[in-house]
């Protein structure tokens, strides 16, 4: 059975991006979904001086190992001031110091959502450009605007138009993971 990671790019306990990533990963049939909580990988803010003095934290190695041992990643990014959340960026900064290719060549369904009408399009645009350079095989991208209006915990994406577009992107990811 394929192992798919569901990651919300936020350390909020009520993260809508984590909720969205978990829902999206569970839309795949016949996979084992492992939910990754960024709070389990809290580390000091990355800096070369900290790395030189203390080495790379074990949490970074743990995160990298989990990614390597998966078959794909569903990542939904929170947008903080037009970019990644500090928690997500810090984890990827540390993990990138272990070896090239943070995402280990894994297929990735890249998502973003927000309460607003742009649905995290700023961070999604940044991530679409960056993730292939960080070792992700982008296999679909989707932005869900106005999370509170377009998502229901029992049915998922409630807008028919948005659901159809999401399903197209999910199909690309499904093909990539085999």
VMD Tcl script that builds the backbone (N, CA, C; Angstrom):
set m [mol new atoms 534]
animate dup $m
set s [atomselect $m all]
$s set {name element resname resid chain x y z} {
  {N N UNK 1 A 0.842 -1.173 0.000}
  {CA C UNK 1 A 0.000 0.000 0.000}
  {C C UNK 1 A 0.890 1.240 0.000}
  {N N UNK 2 A 0.541 2.214 -0.819}
  {CA C UNK 2 A 1.303 3.463 -0.910}
  {C C UNK 2 A 1.122 4.291 0.361}
  {N N UNK 3 A 2.221 4.911 0.799}
  {CA C UNK 3 A 2.188 5.775 1.989}
  {C C UNK 3 A 2.247 7.229 1.535}
  {N N UNK 4 A 1.205 7.969 1.872}
  {CA C UNK 4 A 1.094 9.370 1.487}
  {C C UNK 4 A 1.138 10.237 2.736}
  {N N UNK 5 A 1.998 11.262 2.703}
  {CA C UNK 5 A 2.084 12.214 3.805}
  {C C UNK 5 A 1.083 13.342 3.571}
  {N N UNK 6 A 0.367 13.720 4.611}
  {CA C UNK 6 A -0.536 14.867 4.574}
  {C C UNK 6 A 0.047 15.916 5.513}
  {N N UNK 7 A 0.457 17.047 4.932}
  {CA C UNK 7 A 1.128 18.083 5.706}
  {C C UNK 7 A 0.410 19.411 5.524}
  {N N UNK 8 A 0.050 20.021 6.635}
  {CA C UNK 8 A -0.444 21.391 6.615}
  {C C UNK 8 A 0.723 22.298 6.963}
  {N N UNK 9 A 1.001 23.270 6.121}
  {CA C UNK 9 A 2.174 24.123 6.300}
  {C C UNK 9 A 1.982 25.208 7.340}
  {N N UNK 10 A 1.478 24.839 8.490}
  {CA C UNK 10 A 1.218 25.764 9.587}
  {C C UNK 10 A 1.379 25.012 10.893}
  {N N UNK 11 A 1.739 25.743 11.954}
  {CA C UNK 11 A 1.806 25.104 13.264}
  {C C UNK 11 A 0.574 25.417 14.116}
  {N N UNK 12 A -0.452 25.986 13.517}
  {CA C UNK 12 A -1.697 26.260 14.231}
  {C C UNK 12 A -2.409 24.944 14.559}
  {N N UNK 13 A -2.895 24.829 15.773}
  {CA C UNK 13 A -3.631 23.616 16.162}
  {C C UNK 13 A -4.951 23.499 15.426}
  {N N UNK 14 A -5.496 24.606 14.937}
  {CA C UNK 14 A -6.734 24.603 14.164}
  {C C UNK 14 A -6.464 24.899 12.687}
  {N N UNK 15 A -5.322 24.513 12.200}
  {CA C UNK 15 A -4.909 24.830 10.834}
  {C C UNK 15 A -5.907 24.339 9.788}
  {N N UNK 16 A -6.418 25.284 8.998}
  {CA C UNK 16 A -7.303 24.898 7.896}
  {C C UNK 16 A -6.498 24.214 6.800}
  {N N UNK 17 A -5.215 24.535 6.691}
  {CA C UNK 17 A -4.386 23.884 5.687}
  {C C UNK 17 A -4.105 22.430 6.047}
  {N N UNK 18 A -3.912 22.157 7.322}
  {CA C UNK 18 A -3.748 20.759 7.740}
  {C C UNK 18 A -5.052 19.998 7.490}
  {N N UNK 19 A -6.176 20.604 7.834}
  {CA C UNK 19 A -7.476 19.975 7.595}
  {C C UNK 19 A -7.660 19.687 6.099}
  {N N UNK 20 A -7.299 20.648 5.266}
  {CA C UNK 20 A -7.442 20.492 3.820}
  {C C UNK 20 A -6.510 19.402 3.285}
  {N N UNK 21 A -5.256 19.375 3.739}
  {CA C UNK 21 A -4.304 18.360 3.285}
  {C C UNK 21 A -4.754 16.959 3.668}
  {N N UNK 22 A -5.229 16.807 4.897}
  {CA C UNK 22 A -5.689 15.490 5.365}
  {C C UNK 22 A -6.901 15.042 4.546}
  {N N UNK 23 A -7.849 15.944 4.344}
  {CA C UNK 23 A -9.026 15.599 3.530}
  {C C UNK 23 A -8.594 15.187 2.121}
  {N N UNK 24 A -7.702 15.999 1.502}
  {CA C UNK 24 A -7.264 15.720 0.135}
  {C C UNK 24 A -6.572 14.365 0.032}
  {N N UNK 25 A -5.679 14.064 0.956}
  {CA C UNK 25 A -4.970 12.783 0.929}
  {C C UNK 25 A -5.947 11.623 1.093}
  {N N UNK 26 A -6.958 11.811 1.915}
  {CA C UNK 26 A -7.945 10.747 2.123}
  {C C UNK 26 A -8.918 10.591 0.963}
  {N N UNK 27 A -8.853 11.494 -0.013}
  {CA C UNK 27 A -9.645 11.339 -1.238}
  {C C UNK 27 A -9.037 10.287 -2.166}
  {N N UNK 28 A -7.822 9.866 -1.872}
  {CA C UNK 28 A -7.159 8.817 -2.647}
  {C C UNK 28 A -7.583 7.459 -2.110}
  {N N UNK 29 A -7.872 6.548 -2.999}
  {CA C UNK 29 A -8.246 5.191 -2.599}
  {C C UNK 29 A -6.998 4.322 -2.463}
  {N N UNK 30 A -7.032 3.415 -1.514}
  {CA C UNK 30 A -5.988 2.411 -1.384}
  {C C UNK 30 A -4.634 2.944 -0.963}
  {N N UNK 31 A -4.613 4.002 -0.167}
  {CA C UNK 31 A -3.344 4.520 0.342}
  {C C UNK 31 A -3.401 4.588 1.859}
  {N N UNK 32 A -2.230 4.586 2.455}
  {CA C UNK 32 A -2.099 4.783 3.895}
  {C C UNK 32 A -1.673 6.232 4.093}
  {N N UNK 33 A -2.504 7.014 4.770}
  {CA C UNK 33 A -2.219 8.437 4.973}
  {C C UNK 33 A -1.560 8.629 6.337}
  {N N UNK 34 A -0.394 9.275 6.317}
  {CA C UNK 34 A 0.297 9.635 7.554}
  {C C UNK 34 A 0.212 11.152 7.708}
  {N N UNK 35 A -0.386 11.584 8.795}
  {CA C UNK 35 A -0.567 13.012 9.046}
  {C C UNK 35 A 0.662 13.548 9.769}
  {N N UNK 36 A 1.251 14.593 9.199}
  {CA C UNK 36 A 2.435 15.218 9.771}
  {C C UNK 36 A 2.015 16.532 10.419}
  {N N UNK 37 A 2.332 16.688 11.692}
  {CA C UNK 37 A 2.056 17.909 12.438}
  {C C UNK 37 A 3.375 18.650 12.615}
  {N N UNK 38 A 3.450 19.870 12.077}
  {CA C UNK 38 A 4.698 20.632 12.172}
  {C C UNK 38 A 5.144 20.850 13.606}
  {N N UNK 39 A 4.216 20.831 14.551}
  {CA C UNK 39 A 4.582 21.012 15.960}
  {C C UNK 39 A 5.477 19.889 16.478}
  {N N UNK 40 A 5.463 18.751 15.807}
  {CA C UNK 40 A 6.323 17.636 16.208}
  {C C UNK 40 A 7.768 17.821 15.740}
  {N N UNK 41 A 8.008 18.889 14.968}
  {CA C UNK 41 A 9.336 19.123 14.402}
  {C C UNK 41 A 9.840 20.534 14.734}
  {N N UNK 42 A 9.471 21.022 15.908}
  {CA C UNK 42 A 9.895 22.355 16.321}
  {C C UNK 42 A 11.390 22.340 16.632}
  {N N UNK 43 A 12.085 23.302 16.036}
  {CA C UNK 43 A 13.535 23.402 16.202}
  {C C UNK 43 A 13.916 24.869 16.368}
  {N N UNK 44 A 15.151 25.119 16.820}
  {CA C UNK 44 A 15.602 26.518 16.873}
  {C C UNK 44 A 15.552 27.132 15.475}
  {N N UNK 45 A 15.438 28.440 15.404}
  {CA C UNK 45 A 15.454 29.105 14.105}
  {C C UNK 45 A 16.788 28.806 13.437}
  {N N UNK 46 A 16.714 28.381 12.167}
  {CA C UNK 46 A 17.928 27.988 11.473}
  {C C UNK 46 A 18.913 29.149 11.367}
  {N N UNK 47 A 20.163 28.833 11.548}
  {CA C UNK 47 A 21.270 29.762 11.325}
  {C C UNK 47 A 22.549 28.953 11.222}
  {N N UNK 48 A 23.451 29.374 10.364}
  {CA C UNK 48 A 24.695 28.643 10.163}
  {C C UNK 48 A 25.500 28.540 11.457}
  {N N UNK 49 A 25.448 29.584 12.288}
  {CA C UNK 49 A 26.174 29.517 13.559}
  {C C UNK 49 A 25.608 28.424 14.451}
  {N N UNK 50 A 24.282 28.315 14.496}
  {CA C UNK 50 A 23.658 27.252 15.303}
  {C C UNK 50 A 24.010 25.884 14.751}
  {N N UNK 51 A 24.005 25.763 13.421}
  {CA C UNK 51 A 24.366 24.480 12.819}
  {C C UNK 51 A 25.813 24.126 13.139}
  {N N UNK 52 A 26.720 25.070 13.013}
  {CA C UNK 52 A 28.141 24.814 13.288}
  {C C UNK 52 A 28.387 24.472 14.756}
  {N N UNK 53 A 27.647 25.108 15.663}
  {CA C UNK 53 A 27.849 24.888 17.099}
  {C C UNK 53 A 27.171 23.625 17.617}
  {N N UNK 54 A 25.989 23.312 17.081}
  {CA C UNK 54 A 25.187 22.219 17.652}
  {C C UNK 54 A 24.843 21.103 16.677}
  {N N UNK 55 A 25.132 21.293 15.403}
  {CA C UNK 55 A 24.767 20.306 14.407}
  {C C UNK 55 A 23.302 20.435 14.011}
  {N N UNK 56 A 22.870 19.509 13.196}
  {CA C UNK 56 A 21.483 19.506 12.715}
  {C C UNK 56 A 20.620 18.768 13.733}
  {N N UNK 57 A 19.515 19.385 14.162}
  {CA C UNK 57 A 18.663 18.753 15.183}
  {C C UNK 57 A 18.097 17.406 14.716}
  {N N UNK 58 A 17.880 16.493 15.664}
  {CA C UNK 58 A 17.314 15.187 15.304}
  {C C UNK 58 A 15.948 15.308 14.630}
  {N N UNK 59 A 15.179 16.343 14.971}
  {CA C UNK 59 A 13.851 16.518 14.360}
  {C C UNK 59 A 13.955 16.706 12.844}
  {N N UNK 60 A 15.012 17.360 12.388}
  {CA C UNK 60 A 15.224 17.535 10.952}
  {C C UNK 60 A 15.501 16.187 10.291}
  {N N UNK 61 A 16.324 15.377 10.932}
  {CA C UNK 61 A 16.617 14.038 10.402}
  {C C UNK 61 A 15.351 13.179 10.401}
  {N N UNK 62 A 14.554 13.296 11.441}
  {CA C UNK 62 A 13.298 12.538 11.509}
  {C C UNK 62 A 12.368 12.930 10.368}
  {N N UNK 63 A 12.221 14.234 10.144}
  {CA C UNK 63 A 11.360 14.715 9.061}
  {C C UNK 63 A 11.845 14.181 7.712}
  {N N UNK 64 A 13.130 14.290 7.465}
  {CA C UNK 64 A 13.716 13.819 6.206}
  {C C UNK 64 A 13.467 12.327 6.026}
  {N N UNK 65 A 13.628 11.554 7.082}
  {CA C UNK 65 A 13.405 10.110 7.018}
  {C C UNK 65 A 11.949 9.788 6.669}
  {N N UNK 66 A 11.035 10.510 7.278}
  {CA C UNK 66 A 9.608 10.297 6.992}
  {C C UNK 66 A 9.321 10.585 5.521}
  {N N UNK 67 A 9.877 11.679 5.007}
  {CA C UNK 67 A 9.667 12.014 3.593}
  {C C UNK 67 A 10.246 10.913 2.707}
  {N N UNK 68 A 11.473 10.508 2.983}
  {CA C UNK 68 A 12.124 9.475 2.163}
  {C C UNK 68 A 11.345 8.165 2.156}
  {N N UNK 69 A 10.700 7.840 3.269}
  {CA C UNK 69 A 9.984 6.575 3.388}
  {C C UNK 69 A 8.520 6.666 2.944}
  {N N UNK 70 A 8.182 7.742 2.255}
  {CA C UNK 70 A 6.820 7.889 1.745}
  {C C UNK 70 A 6.820 7.690 0.234}
  {N N UNK 71 A 5.611 7.594 -0.313}
  {CA C UNK 71 A 5.454 7.475 -1.768}
  {C C UNK 71 A 4.970 8.768 -2.394}
  {N N UNK 72 A 4.584 9.729 -1.579}
  {CA C UNK 72 A 4.107 11.001 -2.091}
  {C C UNK 72 A 3.710 11.921 -0.955}
  {N N UNK 73 A 3.571 13.207 -1.305}
  {CA C UNK 73 A 3.280 14.229 -0.308}
  {C C UNK 73 A 2.100 15.081 -0.769}
  {N N UNK 74 A 1.117 15.238 0.116}
  {CA C UNK 74 A 0.055 16.219 -0.084}
  {C C UNK 74 A 0.360 17.344 0.896}
  {N N UNK 75 A 0.713 18.499 0.351}
  {CA C UNK 75 A 1.133 19.637 1.158}
  {C C UNK 75 A 0.207 20.812 0.891}
  {N N UNK 76 A -0.425 21.307 1.939}
  {CA C UNK 76 A -1.255 22.505 1.830}
  {C C UNK 76 A -0.608 23.602 2.653}
  {N N UNK 77 A -0.238 24.679 1.970}
  {CA C UNK 77 A 0.533 25.739 2.596}
  {C C UNK 77 A -0.331 26.877 3.114}
  {N N UNK 78 A -0.042 27.273 4.329}
  {CA C UNK 78 A -0.634 28.481 4.900}
  {C C UNK 78 A 0.148 29.671 4.350}
  {N N UNK 79 A -0.546 30.773 4.133}
  {CA C UNK 79 A 0.113 31.973 3.647}
  {C C UNK 79 A 0.236 32.979 4.777}
  {N N UNK 80 A 1.475 33.312 5.101}
  {CA C UNK 80 A 1.768 34.323 6.114}
  {C C UNK 80 A 2.476 35.474 5.422}
  {N N UNK 81 A 1.823 36.606 5.334}
  {CA C UNK 81 A 2.402 37.790 4.680}
  {C C UNK 81 A 2.913 37.472 3.280}
  {N N UNK 82 A 2.143 36.683 2.537}
  {CA C UNK 82 A 2.466 36.383 1.148}
  {C C UNK 82 A 3.456 35.261 0.938}
  {N N UNK 83 A 3.886 34.580 2.004}
  {CA C UNK 83 A 4.873 33.523 1.857}
  {C C UNK 83 A 4.590 32.382 2.833}
  {N N UNK 84 A 5.568 31.502 2.999}
  {CA C UNK 84 A 5.436 30.364 3.907}
  {C C UNK 84 A 5.299 30.815 5.354}
  {N N UNK 85 A 4.696 29.969 6.171}
  {CA C UNK 85 A 4.713 30.221 7.608}
  {C C UNK 85 A 6.148 30.019 8.095}
  {N N UNK 86 A 6.512 30.702 9.165}
  {CA C UNK 86 A 7.859 30.585 9.725}
  {C C UNK 86 A 8.148 29.142 10.149}
  {N N UNK 87 A 7.148 28.462 10.697}
  {CA C UNK 87 A 7.342 27.078 11.152}
  {C C UNK 87 A 7.711 26.165 9.983}
  {N N UNK 88 A 6.996 26.285 8.872}
  {CA C UNK 88 A 7.269 25.452 7.697}
  {C C UNK 88 A 8.648 25.786 7.121}
  {N N UNK 89 A 8.926 27.062 6.957}
  {CA C UNK 89 A 10.196 27.491 6.366}
  {C C UNK 89 A 11.368 27.023 7.216}
  {N N UNK 90 A 11.246 27.114 8.530}
  {CA C UNK 90 A 12.334 26.702 9.405}
  {C C UNK 90 A 12.625 25.201 9.267}
  {N N UNK 91 A 11.576 24.405 9.208}
  {CA C UNK 91 A 11.779 22.956 9.046}
  {C C UNK 91 A 12.492 22.665 7.734}
  {N N UNK 92 A 12.021 23.265 6.638}
  {CA C UNK 92 A 12.661 22.988 5.355}
  {C C UNK 92 A 14.080 23.547 5.294}
  {N N UNK 93 A 14.338 24.662 5.985}
  {CA C UNK 93 A 15.712 25.176 6.034}
  {C C UNK 93 A 16.646 24.170 6.702}
  {N N UNK 94 A 16.237 23.612 7.828}
  {CA C UNK 94 A 17.066 22.623 8.516}
  {C C UNK 94 A 17.215 21.351 7.676}
  {N N UNK 95 A 16.113 20.852 7.142}
  {CA C UNK 95 A 16.157 19.593 6.384}
  {C C UNK 95 A 17.041 19.730 5.146}
  {N N UNK 96 A 17.030 20.906 4.536}
  {CA C UNK 96 A 17.840 21.111 3.331}
  {C C UNK 96 A 19.335 20.994 3.610}
  {N N UNK 97 A 19.737 21.102 4.864}
  {CA C UNK 97 A 21.145 21.009 5.224}
  {C C UNK 97 A 21.621 19.556 5.353}
  {N N UNK 98 A 20.696 18.618 5.387}
  {CA C UNK 98 A 21.061 17.203 5.514}
  {C C UNK 98 A 21.623 16.686 4.195}
  {N N UNK 99 A 20.878 16.934 3.134}
  {CA C UNK 99 A 21.307 16.566 1.781}
  {C C UNK 99 A 20.426 17.315 0.796}
  {N N UNK 100 A 20.892 17.413 -0.410}
  {CA C UNK 100 A 20.137 18.122 -1.448}
  {C C UNK 100 A 18.814 17.393 -1.689}
  {N N UNK 101 A 17.778 18.152 -1.907}
  {CA C UNK 101 A 16.492 17.537 -2.231}
  {C C UNK 101 A 15.648 17.265 -1.009}
  {N N UNK 102 A 15.179 18.306 -0.360}
  {CA C UNK 102 A 14.340 18.193 0.836}
  {C C UNK 102 A 13.225 17.174 0.643}
  {N N UNK 103 A 12.613 17.166 -0.541}
  {CA C UNK 103 A 11.430 16.323 -0.781}
  {C C UNK 103 A 11.772 15.006 -1.462}
  {N N UNK 104 A 13.053 14.690 -1.603}
  {CA C UNK 104 A 13.538 13.369 -2.021}
  {C C UNK 104 A 12.933 12.856 -3.327}
  {N N UNK 105 A 12.597 13.765 -4.241}
  {CA C UNK 105 A 12.048 13.351 -5.533}
  {C C UNK 105 A 10.635 12.806 -5.479}
  {N N UNK 106 A 9.957 13.014 -4.387}
  {CA C UNK 106 A 8.609 12.462 -4.215}
  {C C UNK 106 A 7.574 13.277 -4.986}
  {N N UNK 107 A 6.565 12.597 -5.564}
  {CA C UNK 107 A 5.443 13.323 -6.162}
  {C C UNK 107 A 4.759 14.160 -5.084}
  {N N UNK 108 A 4.353 15.378 -5.481}
  {CA C UNK 108 A 3.716 16.273 -4.523}
  {C C UNK 108 A 2.462 16.900 -5.133}
  {N N UNK 109 A 1.375 16.811 -4.371}
  {CA C UNK 109 A 0.170 17.572 -4.669}
  {C C UNK 109 A 0.263 18.816 -3.802}
  {N N UNK 110 A 0.448 19.957 -4.435}
  {CA C UNK 110 A 0.684 21.211 -3.738}
  {C C UNK 110 A -0.613 22.009 -3.671}
  {N N UNK 111 A -1.036 22.295 -2.454}
  {CA C UNK 111 A -2.296 22.982 -2.210}
  {C C UNK 111 A -2.070 24.221 -1.364}
  {N N UNK 112 A -3.068 25.083 -1.368}
  {CA C UNK 112 A -3.110 26.211 -0.438}
  {C C UNK 112 A -4.569 26.592 -0.255}
  {N N UNK 113 A -4.887 27.063 0.932}
  {CA C UNK 113 A -6.207 27.618 1.184}
  {C C UNK 113 A -6.061 28.726 2.207}
  {N N UNK 114 A -7.076 29.571 2.245}
  {CA C UNK 114 A -7.103 30.659 3.214}
  {C C UNK 114 A -8.552 31.087 3.404}
  {N N UNK 115 A -8.817 31.860 4.442}
  {CA C UNK 115 A -10.178 32.379 4.631}
  {C C UNK 115 A -10.553 33.386 3.544}
  {N N UNK 116 A -9.569 33.999 2.904}
  {CA C UNK 116 A -9.823 35.038 1.917}
  {C C UNK 116 A -10.055 34.514 0.513}
  {N N UNK 117 A -10.391 35.435 -0.349}
  {CA C UNK 117 A -10.750 35.100 -1.719}
  {C C UNK 117 A -9.616 34.680 -2.620}
  {N N UNK 118 A -8.379 34.914 -2.211}
  {CA C UNK 118 A -7.242 34.508 -3.057}
  {C C UNK 118 A -6.772 33.082 -2.760}
  {N N UNK 119 A -7.191 32.525 -1.643}
  {CA C UNK 119 A -6.899 31.123 -1.348}
  {C C UNK 119 A -5.427 30.773 -1.233}
  {N N UNK 120 A -4.616 31.708 -0.755}
  {CA C UNK 120 A -3.196 31.413 -0.602}
  {C C UNK 120 A -2.430 31.394 -1.913}
  {N N UNK 121 A -2.940 32.090 -2.925}
  {CA C UNK 121 A -2.278 32.065 -4.239}
  {C C UNK 121 A -0.865 32.630 -4.207}
  {N N UNK 122 A -0.580 33.574 -3.300}
  {CA C UNK 122 A 0.776 34.123 -3.197}
  {C C UNK 122 A 1.787 33.065 -2.804}
  {N N UNK 123 A 1.505 32.340 -1.728}
  {CA C UNK 123 A 2.430 31.298 -1.280}
  {C C UNK 123 A 2.450 30.140 -2.275}
  {N N UNK 124 A 1.329 29.844 -2.900}
  {CA C UNK 124 A 1.281 28.759 -3.880}
  {C C UNK 124 A 2.178 29.085 -5.071}
  {N N UNK 125 A 2.152 30.328 -5.512}
  {CA C UNK 125 A 3.005 30.759 -6.622}
  {C C UNK 125 A 4.484 30.617 -6.252}
  {N N UNK 126 A 4.835 31.059 -5.063}
  {CA C UNK 126 A 6.218 30.928 -4.591}
  {C C UNK 126 A 6.629 29.456 -4.527}
  {N N UNK 127 A 5.765 28.639 -3.976}
  {CA C UNK 127 A 6.071 27.217 -3.807}
  {C C UNK 127 A 6.165 26.486 -5.142}
  {N N UNK 128 A 5.315 26.840 -6.093}
  {CA C UNK 128 A 5.376 26.193 -7.416}
  {C C UNK 128 A 6.725 26.412 -8.076}
  {N N UNK 129 A 7.294 27.581 -7.856}
  {CA C UNK 129 A 8.613 27.874 -8.418}
  {C C UNK 129 A 9.730 27.189 -7.628}
  {N N UNK 130 A 9.570 27.100 -6.310}
  {CA C UNK 130 A 10.655 26.602 -5.450}
  {C C UNK 130 A 10.695 25.082 -5.287}
  {N N UNK 131 A 9.543 24.446 -5.178}
  {CA C UNK 131 A 9.511 23.023 -4.815}
  {C C UNK 131 A 10.283 22.108 -5.760}
  {N N UNK 132 A 10.233 22.312 -7.078}
  {CA C UNK 132 A 11.054 21.433 -7.934}
  {C C UNK 132 A 12.550 21.553 -7.643}
  {N N UNK 133 A 13.008 22.723 -7.246}
  {CA C UNK 133 A 14.423 22.908 -6.899}
  {C C UNK 133 A 14.746 22.285 -5.545}
  {N N UNK 134 A 13.708 21.995 -4.763}
  {CA C UNK 134 A 13.893 21.386 -3.449}
  {C C UNK 134 A 13.579 19.887 -3.479}
  {N N UNK 135 A 13.532 19.330 -4.681}
  {CA C UNK 135 A 13.395 17.893 -4.809}
  {C C UNK 135 A 11.988 17.349 -4.865}
  {N N UNK 136 A 11.000 18.196 -5.109}
  {CA C UNK 136 A 9.623 17.714 -5.245}
  {C C UNK 136 A 9.299 17.520 -6.722}
  {N N UNK 137 A 8.556 16.480 -7.016}
  {CA C UNK 137 A 8.016 16.276 -8.350}
  {C C UNK 137 A 6.582 16.809 -8.310}
  {N N UNK 138 A 6.405 18.055 -8.735}
  {CA C UNK 138 A 5.061 18.643 -8.676}
  {C C UNK 138 A 4.128 17.872 -9.585}
  {N N UNK 139 A 3.066 17.370 -8.997}
  {CA C UNK 139 A 2.119 16.519 -9.717}
  {C C UNK 139 A 0.700 17.023 -9.517}
  {N N UNK 140 A 0.534 18.311 -9.525}
  {CA C UNK 140 A -0.774 18.926 -9.343}
  {C C UNK 140 A -0.704 20.047 -8.333}
  {N N UNK 141 A -1.431 21.123 -8.617}
  {CA C UNK 141 A -1.525 22.258 -7.704}
  {C C UNK 141 A -2.963 22.752 -7.687}
  {N N UNK 142 A -3.375 23.258 -6.532}
  {CA C UNK 142 A -4.751 23.735 -6.396}
  {C C UNK 142 A -4.848 24.734 -5.253}
  {N N UNK 143 A -5.582 25.799 -5.499}
  {CA C UNK 143 A -5.850 26.814 -4.486}
  {C C UNK 143 A -7.345 26.826 -4.183}
  {N N UNK 144 A -7.682 26.751 -2.907}
  {CA C UNK 144 A -9.084 26.812 -2.480}
  {C C UNK 144 A -9.334 28.147 -1.793}
  {N N UNK 145 A -10.055 29.054 -2.461}
  {CA C UNK 145 A -10.361 30.348 -1.833}
  {C C UNK 145 A -11.475 30.212 -0.806}
  {N N UNK 146 A -11.552 31.179 0.076}
  {CA C UNK 146 A -12.661 31.295 1.038}
  {C C UNK 146 A -12.991 29.952 1.684}
  {N N UNK 147 A -12.018 29.418 2.404}
  {CA C UNK 147 A -12.161 28.092 3.013}
  {C C UNK 147 A -13.486 27.927 3.755}
  {N N UNK 148 A -13.866 28.903 4.568}
  {CA C UNK 148 A -15.087 28.798 5.364}
  {C C UNK 148 A -16.348 28.661 4.532}
  {N N UNK 149 A -16.340 29.191 3.325}
  {CA C UNK 149 A -17.506 29.118 2.445}
  {C C UNK 149 A -17.447 27.942 1.476}
  {N N UNK 150 A -16.243 27.486 1.149}
  {CA C UNK 150 A -16.080 26.470 0.104}
  {C C UNK 150 A -15.658 25.097 0.608}
  {N N UNK 151 A -15.590 24.927 1.927}
  {CA C UNK 151 A -15.187 23.633 2.479}
  {C C UNK 151 A -16.090 23.279 3.637}
  {N N UNK 152 A -16.515 22.038 3.652}
  {CA C UNK 152 A -17.353 21.509 4.723}
  {C C UNK 152 A -16.680 20.236 5.224}
  {N N UNK 153 A -16.513 20.125 6.513}
  {CA C UNK 153 A -15.793 18.985 7.088}
  {C C UNK 153 A -16.407 17.637 6.713}
  {N N UNK 154 A -17.689 17.587 6.453}
  {CA C UNK 154 A -18.329 16.304 6.134}
  {C C UNK 154 A -18.274 15.954 4.652}
  {N N UNK 155 A -18.255 16.953 3.760}
  {CA C UNK 155 A -18.271 16.666 2.316}
  {C C UNK 155 A -17.020 17.139 1.588}
  {N N UNK 156 A -16.200 17.953 2.245}
  {CA C UNK 156 A -15.011 18.481 1.590}
  {C C UNK 156 A -15.324 19.753 0.836}
  {N N UNK 157 A -14.816 19.854 -0.387}
  {CA C UNK 157 A -15.044 21.051 -1.199}
  {C C UNK 157 A -16.514 21.089 -1.584}
  {N N UNK 158 A -17.188 22.159 -1.195}
  {CA C UNK 158 A -18.633 22.237 -1.404}
  {C C UNK 158 A -19.023 22.896 -2.723}
  {N N UNK 159 A -18.125 23.622 -3.341}
  {CA C UNK 159 A -18.389 24.245 -4.645}
  {C C UNK 159 A -18.156 23.211 -5.741}
  {N N UNK 160 A -19.166 22.979 -6.570}
  {CA C UNK 160 A -19.034 21.992 -7.648}
  {C C UNK 160 A -17.894 22.351 -8.606}
  {N N UNK 161 A -17.802 23.615 -8.976}
  {CA C UNK 161 A -16.766 24.059 -9.910}
  {C C UNK 161 A -15.369 23.834 -9.334}
  {N N UNK 162 A -15.173 24.217 -8.089}
  {CA C UNK 162 A -13.870 24.025 -7.443}
  {C C UNK 162 A -13.559 22.546 -7.228}
  {N N UNK 163 A -14.582 21.769 -6.906}
  {CA C UNK 163 A -14.368 20.335 -6.694}
  {C C UNK 163 A -13.908 19.649 -7.978}
  {N N UNK 164 A -14.483 20.038 -9.112}
  {CA C UNK 164 A -14.085 19.464 -10.402}
  {C C UNK 164 A -12.616 19.787 -10.691}
  {N N UNK 165 A -12.218 21.040 -10.460}
  {CA C UNK 165 A -10.827 21.425 -10.693}
  {C C UNK 165 A -9.893 20.685 -9.735}
  {N N UNK 166 A -10.285 20.549 -8.477}
  {CA C UNK 166 A -9.473 19.792 -7.521}
  {C C UNK 166 A -9.309 18.346 -7.983}
  {N N UNK 167 A -10.391 17.726 -8.429}
  {CA C UNK 167 A -10.339 16.322 -8.858}
  {C C UNK 167 A -9.370 16.134 -10.025}
  {N N UNK 168 A -9.284 17.116 -10.917}
  {CA C UNK 168 A -8.328 17.040 -12.029}
  {C C UNK 168 A -6.896 17.016 -11.492}
  {N N UNK 169 A -6.616 17.868 -10.514}
  {CA C UNK 169 A -5.279 17.927 -9.941}
  {C C UNK 169 A -4.969 16.672 -9.133}
  {N N UNK 170 A -5.958 16.166 -8.421}
  {CA C UNK 170 A -5.784 14.933 -7.660}
  {C C UNK 170 A -5.483 13.764 -8.595}
  {N N UNK 171 A -6.126 13.738 -9.756}
  {CA C UNK 171 A -5.890 12.667 -10.736}
  {C C UNK 171 A -4.438 12.700 -11.235}
  {N N UNK 172 A -3.897 13.891 -11.418}
  {CA C UNK 172 A -2.484 14.009 -11.830}
  {C C UNK 172 A -1.563 13.440 -10.764}
  {N N UNK 173 A -1.862 13.754 -9.505}
  {CA C UNK 173 A -1.063 13.229 -8.397}
  {C C UNK 173 A -1.199 11.709 -8.303}
  {N N UNK 174 A -2.403 11.225 -8.445}
  {CA C UNK 174 A -2.661 9.779 -8.368}
  {C C UNK 174 A -1.860 9.038 -9.445}
  {N N UNK 175 A -1.819 9.611 -10.632}
  {CA C UNK 175 A -1.037 9.020 -11.728}
  {C C UNK 175 A 0.453 9.015 -11.383}
  {N N UNK 176 A 0.930 10.082 -10.764}
  {CA C UNK 176 A 2.350 10.193 -10.423}
  {C C UNK 176 A 2.781 9.177 -9.364}
  {N N UNK 177 A 1.886 8.880 -8.413}
  {CA C UNK 177 A 2.275 7.930 -7.364}
  {C C UNK 177 A 2.069 6.488 -7.790}
  {N N UNK 178 A 1.403 6.311 -8.925}
  {CA C UNK 178 A 1.216 4.965 -9.475}
  {C C UNK 178 A 0.090 4.261 -8.889}
}
mol reanalyze $m
mol bondsrecalc $m
mol representation Tube
mol addrep $m
